[in-house]
């Protein structure tokens, strides 16, 4: 291995020294209950809190040196934690999945355990399909955010206002993950329930918390006691953004709450710094750290509503910048940023593509990449086109005068081309991931819209061929779905069990029934 330049080596030593003075000191479990029986065995749910301490001289968290100190001269924090772990450690697969909650809402079950046609909302802690548990993952929900499960250090500023050191949230996630993966017990001797069972650690975060993970990585928090904390990161629909919490806020809301939108396009701190994952990884490597394996997933709606194209091109031009060898990026064609059943405040029906199967398949690919160095599928992106004059697209902020926001190219039906293609978009019954309205309603701009094709030629307005014109009959439709499912499975974006669910659902649609009314296909 080539020796590091002196400056880089010194920085690694400094980061390691700072991390060595940061740790979880107490694990308090307040509740233990059965969680269910799965293919990997019985699981339990443990609820509790962690307490940790940080050196005020670490230097990576602004204003930490101003916060109150304990008798040892350290700054303390505490945070909620929930563990979903095997009742008997033996059946586990050796992987710890740390989920970063979004605005106080756990997301792992919504991402990976969500059933078709009944999307699991964020914050749901039920096992759903049990995918994570069936595959033996230990899951930790680590709460980090001001006012949402984390008690952060604070101080009084010269104006007499109480300020909270919000950057501590990064340290909470780092220290909790490192403790669960490596510590035998806390300082009082309370055993770590995962001690000796974990050989790799993965992080997952969606939207706000995908931005959390990228910012966490950028600022050197993926090191503890000189070792890498997260071996892999699964980052969902984070666009090109970072998370502006390396600051001290007055509360009660977290500084992580806001984001640029059609109602507030110039919102600061998200798109006014580093935009691409390549830039972040370069910073990591320049410090002498080994970057984690990274899989980043974008939805189609992200391009129009959260400037996702800037995560590919950076702040100027329209050409994609190269991705590091440790990164894969996938566009899920036809997917919405968030999937909901109803959206009464929006003009159009919400987007309906179930892309949880891609989340499950790519988690397995990430885990194999980390565990046995089996590479995941190559990057798969949608071709883009500039959208500078499109009022339905969130344009670049004024702080990026050379940035060009782009959106996916679409076919004659209006569906995006390229990207990761699930059977539902490869064999469509409507237009997926259209823009919804009103644009100033942030929810509507994120869920997109689904525009069903007419059932028969007589009922179409001529803008699209009807379902009856596209498919000979139900058997023809189901067979095409089956072929598309096999293709997605062969490409590594669909697991066999999900392929079976998708084919079964196709066989049950009612649009081909002779007396079926026009309307959304079911």
C-alpha positions in Angstrom: 0.0 0.0 0.0 1.3 3.4 -0.9 2.2 5.6 2.1 -0.1 8.5 2.8 1.1 12.1 2.5 2.1 13.5 5.9 -0.9 15.8 6.0 -3.4 13.0 5.2 -1.7 10.7 7.7 -1.9 13.3 10.4 -5.6 13.9 9.8 -6.3 10.2 10.1 -4.4 10.1 13.4 -6.4 13.1 14.6 -9.7 11.6 13.6 -8.9 8.3 15.2 -7.8 10.1 18.4 -11.0 12.1 18.5 -13.1 9.0 17.9 -11.2 7.1 20.6 -12.6 9.7 23.1 -16.1 9.0 22.0 -18.1 6.0 23.1 -21.3 4.6 24.4 -21.0 4.3 28.2 -24.4 2.9 29.1 -27.0 0.6 27.5 -30.3 0.6 29.3 -33.0 -1.8 28.0 -36.5 -0.9 29.3 -38.5 -3.4 27.4 -38.1 -6.9 25.9 -40.8 -8.6 23.9 -41.1 -11.4 21.3 -41.1 -10.1 17.7 -42.0 -13.3 15.7 -40.8 -16.5 14.2 -39.0 -16.3 10.9 -36.9 -18.5 8.6 -33.8 -17.5 10.5 -35.4 -18.3 13.9 -37.2 -16.4 16.6 -36.7 -12.7 16.9 -37.1 -10.3 19.9 -37.6 -6.6 20.1 -35.6 -4.7 22.7 -36.4 -1.0 23.5 -34.1 1.2 25.4 -31.6 4.1 25.5 -28.0 4.6 25.0 -25.8 7.1 26.8 -22.5 8.2 25.4 -19.8 10.8 25.9 -17.7 12.8 23.6 -14.5 14.7 24.1 -15.2 18.4 23.9 -11.8 18.8 22.1 -12.6 16.5 19.2 -13.1 19.4 16.8 -15.4 17.7 14.3 -18.7 18.9 15.9 -19.2 22.7 16.0 -19.8 24.2 19.5 -19.3 20.9 21.3 -16.6 22.6 23.4 -19.3 25.0 24.7 -21.6 22.3 26.1 -21.8 21.3 29.7 -19.4 18.6 30.9 -19.7 15.7 33.3 -17.2 15.1 36.2 -14.8 13.4 33.7 -14.7 16.5 31.6 -16.7 14.8 28.8 -19.9 15.9 27.0 -22.8 13.5 27.3 -25.8 12.6 25.1 -28.5 10.0 25.2 -30.7 8.5 22.6 -33.5 6.1 22.0 -32.6 2.8 20.5 -34.6 -0.2 19.3 -33.1 -3.6 18.5 -34.7 -6.3 16.4 -32.4 -9.2 17.0 -32.4 -13.0 16.9 -33.5 -14.5 20.2 -30.6 -16.9 19.8 -27.6 -15.3 18.1 -26.7 -18.4 16.2 -29.2 -18.1 13.3 -28.2 -14.5 12.5 -26.3 -13.9 9.2 -23.6 -11.8 10.9 -24.8 -8.5 9.5 -26.0 -5.5 11.6 -28.2 -3.1 9.7 -28.4 0.3 11.3 -31.4 2.3 10.2 -31.3 6.1 10.6 -34.8 7.2 11.4 -36.4 10.0 9.3 -37.9 12.8 11.4 -38.2 10.4 14.3 -39.8 7.7 12.1 -38.0 4.3 11.7 -37.7 3.4 8.0 -36.2 -0.1 7.7 -39.5 -2.0 7.7 -41.0 0.4 5.2 -38.0 -0.1 2.9 -37.5 -3.8 3.1 -40.5 -5.5 4.8 -43.3 -3.7 2.9 -45.8 -6.0 1.1 -47.1 -5.3 -2.4 -50.2 -3.1 -2.7 -50.1 -2.1 1.0 -47.0 0.1 1.4 -45.7 0.2 4.9 -45.5 3.8 6.2 -42.4 5.2 7.8 -42.5 4.7 11.6 -44.1 1.3 11.4 -42.3 -1.1 13.7 -44.2 -4.3 12.8 -42.4 -7.1 10.9 -44.5 -6.9 7.7 -43.3 -9.5 5.3 -40.4 -10.3 7.7 -37.8 -10.1 4.9 -35.0 -8.7 7.1 -35.6 -11.3 9.8 -36.0 -14.2 7.4 -32.5 -13.4 6.1 -31.0 -13.1 9.5 -30.2 -9.4 9.8 -29.9 -7.8 13.2 -31.5 -4.4 12.9 -30.9 -1.3 15.1 -33.0 1.8 15.0 -30.8 4.6 16.3 -32.5 7.9 17.0 -30.3 10.9 16.5 -32.5 14.0 16.0 -33.3 17.0 18.2 -36.7 16.5 19.7 -37.2 13.1 18.2 -35.7 10.6 20.6 -32.2 12.2 21.2 -31.2 14.3 24.1 -28.4 16.5 22.7 -25.8 18.6 24.5 -26.6 22.3 24.8 -25.2 25.6 25.9 -26.3 29.2 26.4 -25.2 31.6 23.7 -24.1 35.3 24.4 -27.7 36.4 23.8 -29.0 34.1 26.5 -30.6 31.6 24.1 -30.2 27.9 24.7 -28.6 26.1 21.7 -28.4 22.4 21.0 -25.3 20.9 19.4 -27.1 19.1 16.6 -23.9 17.7 15.0 -23.9 15.2 17.9 -26.5 13.2 15.9 -23.7 12.0 13.7 -21.7 10.9 16.7 -24.7 9.1 18.2 -25.1 6.9 15.1 -21.4 6.3 14.9 -20.9 5.3 18.5 -24.1 3.1 18.7 -23.0 1.2 15.6 -19.5 0.7 16.8 -20.7 -0.4 20.3 -23.1 -3.0 18.9 -20.5 -4.4 16.5 -17.5 -4.5 18.8 -18.1 -3.9 22.6 -18.7 -6.8 24.9 -20.5 -4.6 27.5 -21.1 -1.1 28.6 -19.1 0.5 31.5 -21.4 -0.9 34.1 -21.1 -4.4 32.7 -24.4 -4.6 31.0 -23.8 -7.0 28.1 -24.1 -6.0 24.5 -26.7 -8.4 23.2 -24.9 -8.7 19.8 -21.4 -9.2 21.2 -19.5 -11.7 19.2 -22.2 -12.1 16.5 -21.5 -9.2 14.1 -18.8 -9.3 11.4 -20.1 -6.5 9.2 -22.1 -3.4 9.6 -24.4 -1.8 7.0 -26.3 1.6 7.2 -29.5 2.4 5.6 -31.2 5.8 5.2 -34.0 7.3 3.0 -34.4 10.8 1.8 -33.4 13.1 4.7 -31.4 10.2 6.1 -29.8 9.3 2.9 -28.5 12.9 3.1 -27.5 12.2 6.7 -25.4 9.2 5.7 -23.6 11.1 2.9 -22.9 14.0 5.2 -21.8 11.6 7.9 -19.3 10.1 5.5 -18.1 13.5 4.1 -17.2 14.8 7.6 -15.2 11.8 8.8 -17.7 10.2 11.2 -17.2 6.7 9.6 -14.2 6.1 11.8 -14.2 4.9 15.5 -11.1 3.7 17.3 -9.2 3.8 14.0 -11.6 1.3 12.3 -14.3 1.8 9.8 -17.8 1.9 11.3 -20.0 1.1 8.3 -18.7 -1.3 5.8 -21.6 -0.6 3.4 -24.3 2.1 3.0 -27.7 1.7 1.3 -28.8 5.2 0.4 -32.3 5.9 -0.9 -33.7 8.9 -2.8 -31.3 11.4 -1.4 -30.9 13.4 -4.6 -27.8 15.6 -4.6 -28.3 16.9 -1.1 -26.4 17.0 2.2 -27.9 17.5 5.7 -27.1 20.8 7.4 -26.9 19.8 11.1 -23.3 20.6 11.8 -24.6 23.7 13.6 -26.2 24.6 16.9 -30.0 25.3 16.6 -32.4 26.8 19.1 -35.1 24.1 18.5 -37.7 22.9 19.1 -37.4 21.6 15.5 -34.3 20.0 14.1 -32.2 21.9 11.6 -32.6 18.7 9.4 -36.3 19.3 8.9 -36.3 21.6 5.8 -35.3 20.9 2.2 -35.5 22.8 -1.1 -39.0 22.6 -2.6 -41.2 24.4 -5.1 -42.5 26.5 -2.2 -38.9 27.3 -1.0 -36.5 26.7 -3.9 -33.6 28.6 -2.3 -33.6 26.7 1.0 -29.9 26.8 2.1 -27.5 24.1 3.3 -28.7 21.3 1.1 -27.5 22.1 -2.5 -24.9 24.7 -1.8 -21.9 22.5 -1.1 -20.7 19.1 -2.4 -23.3 17.5 -4.7 -21.9 14.2 -6.0 -20.9 11.0 -4.2 -17.7 11.0 -6.2 -16.6 14.2 -4.4 -17.5 12.7 -1.1 -15.5 9.5 -1.7 -12.6 11.6 -2.8 -12.6 13.5 0.5 -12.8 10.2 2.4 -9.8 8.7 0.5 -7.8 11.9 0.9 -8.0 11.5 4.6 -6.6 8.0 4.3 -9.9 6.2 5.2 -11.2 3.2 3.4 -14.6 4.2 2.0 -17.6 1.9 2.5 -19.3 0.1 -0.4 -22.2 2.3 -1.5 -25.4 1.6 -3.3 -27.5 4.8 -4.1 -31.0 4.5 -5.4 -33.0 7.3 -7.1 -36.7 7.4 -7.9 -38.0 8.9 -11.2 -39.8 11.6 -9.3 -36.6 12.7 -7.6 -35.4 14.3 -10.9 -38.3 16.7 -11.2 -38.8 17.4 -7.5 -35.5 17.3 -5.7 -32.8 18.0 -8.4 -31.5 14.4 -8.5 -29.6 15.0 -11.7 -27.1 17.3 -9.9 -26.0 14.2 -8.0 -24.8 12.8 -11.3 -23.4 16.0 -13.0 -22.4 18.2 -10.1 -22.9 22.0 -10.3 -22.3 22.5 -14.0 -23.1 21.0 -17.4 -25.1 17.9 -18.3 -22.4 15.2 -18.4 -22.4 12.5 -15.8 -19.3 12.5 -13.7 -17.5 9.1 -13.1 -18.5 7.1 -10.1 -15.9 5.6 -7.8 -15.3 1.8 -7.9 -16.9 1.5 -4.5 -20.2 3.0 -5.7 -23.2 1.8 -7.7 -26.1 4.1 -8.6 -29.5 2.8 -9.7 -32.5 4.8 -11.1 -35.7 2.9 -10.4 -37.8 3.7 -13.5 -41.4 4.7 -12.7 -40.8 4.9 -9.0 -42.0 7.7 -6.7 -40.0 9.2 -3.9 -42.6 8.0 -1.5 -45.4 5.5 -2.1 -48.8 6.0 -0.5 -52.3 4.6 -1.0 -54.2 7.9 -1.0 -53.4 11.5 -1.3 -56.6 13.5 -1.0 -54.8 16.9 -1.2 -53.3 16.1 -4.6 -54.9 16.6 -8.0 -54.0 13.2 -9.4 -53.9 9.7 -8.1 -50.5 8.9 -6.4 -47.7 6.9 -7.9 -48.2 3.2 -7.4 -45.0 1.4 -8.4 -44.0 -1.0 -5.6 -40.2 -0.7 -5.7 -39.6 -2.4 -2.3 -38.5 -5.5 -4.3 -35.6 -3.5 -5.7 -34.7 -2.4 -2.1 -34.7 -6.0 -1.0 -32.7 -7.3 -3.9 -30.1 -4.5 -3.7 -29.7 -4.9 0.0 -28.8 -8.6 -0.6 -26.3 -7.5 -3.3 -24.8 -4.9 -1.0 -24.4 -7.5 1.8 -22.7 -9.9 -0.6 -20.4 -7.2 -1.8 -19.3 -6.4 1.7 -19.2 -10.0 3.0 -17.6 -11.9 0.2 -16.6 -9.2 -2.3 -19.2 -10.3 -4.9 -19.9 -7.2 -7.0 -23.5 -6.0 -7.4 -25.0 -5.2 -10.8 -23.3 -2.4 -12.6 -24.7 1.2 -12.4 -28.0 1.5 -14.2 -29.4 5.0 -14.9 -32.1 6.6 -17.0 -31.0 8.9 -19.8 -31.7 12.5 -19.1 -32.6 15.7 -20.9 -32.3 19.3 -19.8 -35.5 20.8 -18.3 -34.5 24.5 -17.9 -37.8 25.9 -19.2 -40.1 23.4 -17.5 -42.2 25.0 -14.7 -43.0 21.5 -13.3 -39.3 20.9 -12.5 -37.6 22.3 -9.5 -34.8 24.4 -11.0 -31.3 24.9 -9.7 -30.9 27.4 -6.8 -29.5 30.8 -7.6 -26.3 29.8 -5.7 -25.5 27.4 -8.6 -25.7 29.6 -11.7 -24.0 26.9 -13.9 -26.1 24.0 -12.7 -28.5 22.4 -15.2 -31.4 20.3 -13.8 -32.3 17.4 -16.0 -35.2 14.9 -16.0 -35.6 11.4 -17.4 -36.4 11.0 -21.1 -39.7 9.3 -21.7 -41.3 7.1 -24.3 -44.4 7.8 -26.4 -46.6 6.8 -23.6 -44.9 9.1 -21.1 -43.1 6.4 -19.2 -39.4 6.9 -18.4 -36.9 4.9 -20.4 -33.8 3.1 -19.1 -32.9 2.5 -15.5 -33.9 -0.5 -13.4 -37.1 -1.8 -14.8 -39.6 -3.7 -12.8 -42.2 -5.7 -14.7 -44.9 -3.1 -13.8 -43.2 -0.5 -16.0 -41.8 -2.9 -18.6 -45.3 -4.1 -19.2 -47.3 -1.0 -18.2 -51.0 -0.5 -17.5 -50.5 3.3 -17.2 -48.1 6.2 -17.0 -45.9 5.9 -13.9 -44.2 8.7 -12.0 -45.9 11.6 -13.7 -45.7 14.9 -11.9 -48.5 15.6 -9.4 -50.1 18.9 -8.3 -50.2 21.3 -6.6 -46.4 21.5 -6.8 -46.3 23.8 -3.8 -47.6 20.8 -1.7 -44.3 19.0 -1.0 -46.1 15.7 -0.5 -47.7 15.8 -3.9 -44.4 16.7 -5.6 -42.8 13.6 -4.0 -45.4 10.9 -4.5 -45.9 11.7 -8.3 -48.9 10.5 -10.1 -50.3 7.3 -11.8 -52.3 7.8 -15.0 -54.0 4.6 -16.0 -54.5 3.6 -19.6 -58.1 3.3 -20.8 -59.4 -0.2 -20.9 -60.7 -0.3 -24.5 -60.2 1.7 -27.7 -63.7 3.1 -27.5 -62.9 4.7 -24.1 -59.5 6.2 -24.9 -58.9 9.9 -25.8 -56.4 8.9 -28.4 -53.3 10.0 -26.4 -52.3 6.5 -25.6 -53.3 3.0 -26.9 -55.8 1.3 -24.6 -55.0 -1.8 -22.6 -57.1 -3.9 -25.1 -54.9 -2.6 -27.9 -51.7 -3.4 -26.1 -52.4 -6.9 -25.0 -54.3 -9.7 -26.6 -55.8 -10.9 -23.3 -55.0 -11.6 -19.7 -52.7 -14.5 -20.7 -50.7 -12.4 -23.0 -50.3 -9.7 -20.3 -49.3 -12.2 -17.6 -46.8 -13.9 -19.9 -45.1 -10.6 -20.7 -45.0 -9.8 -17.0 -43.4 -13.2 -16.4 -40.7 -12.6 -19.0 -40.0 -9.2 -17.6 -39.7 -10.7 -14.1 -37.2 -13.2 -15.2 -35.2 -10.5 -16.9 -35.1 -8.3 -13.7 -34.2 -11.3 -11.7 -31.3 -12.2 -14.0 -30.0 -8.6 -13.8 -29.9 -8.8 -10.0 -32.8 -6.4 -9.2 -35.5 -8.9 -8.3 -35.4 -11.8 -5.9 -37.2 -15.1 -6.9 -39.8 -14.7 -4.1 -40.7 -11.2 -5.3 -40.9 -12.3 -8.9 -43.5 -14.8 -7.9 -45.5 -12.2 -6.1 -45.5 -9.9 -9.1 -46.6 -12.6 -11.5 -49.4 -13.7 -9.1 -50.6 -10.0 -8.8 -50.6 -9.7 -12.6 -52.8 -12.8 -12.9 -55.3 -11.2 -10.6 -55.8 -7.8 -12.3 -59.4 -7.1 -13.2 -58.8 -4.8 -16.2 -59.2 -7.8 -18.6 -62.6 -8.8 -17.1 -65.3 -8.4 -19.8 -67.5 -6.3 -17.5 -64.7 -4.4 -15.7 -65.3 -0.6 -15.6 -62.8 1.8 -16.9 -60.5 3.3 -14.3 -57.3 2.4 -12.6 -56.3 -1.2 -13.4 -56.4 -3.6 -10.5 
